[in-house]
Amino acid sequence: MESEPPQMLKFKGKEYPCCASLTMGLIGGKWKTVILFHLMNEKLRYNELRKAMPAVTERTLSLQLKALEEDGLLKRKVYTSKPPLKVEYSLTDFGKTLIPLIQSIADWGDLVVEKYS
C-alpha cells in the first residue's frame, strides 16, 4: 500500500510543504524579522526604519517592505494632504499575530548574548 504524498499548505497562491516552511516563507531571510521587530510597538516612517537598521541597503529595505505588505503583514499608509509626502509602516492585525514569535526570537538573542558570549 502506497502512502499519499504530504498535503501541501496553500497561502496567497503559494504552496508550502509544512507549517514551518510557510512561517519561514513569510518572515524568513535576513531582514523581514528585523523589520517586524522594529514595528512591533510603533508605526515608523521609511527613514526611521533605515536609521534603526543602518546595515540594510535602501533597495533591500524597499523590497522587503513590499514583500511583507503583499503577504498582509504590514500596512503602508501614505499621507498626501500636505507636502512633503509622508509614508508610515505598521503591522496589520494579521502581522500582530507574529508579535509573540518575534518577541521570543528577540528574547532568545538576548539570552545568547548574556549567557553564551
Secondary structure as UniProt FT lines:
FT   STRAND          9..11
FT   TURN            12..13
FT   STRAND          14..16
FT   HELIX           19..27
FT   HELIX           32..38
FT   STRAND          44..45
FT   HELIX           46..52
FT   TURN            54..55
FT   HELIX           58..70
FT   TURN            71..72
FT   STRAND          74..79
FT   STRAND          86..91
FT   HELIX           93..96
FT   TURN            97..98
FT   HELIX           99..116
//
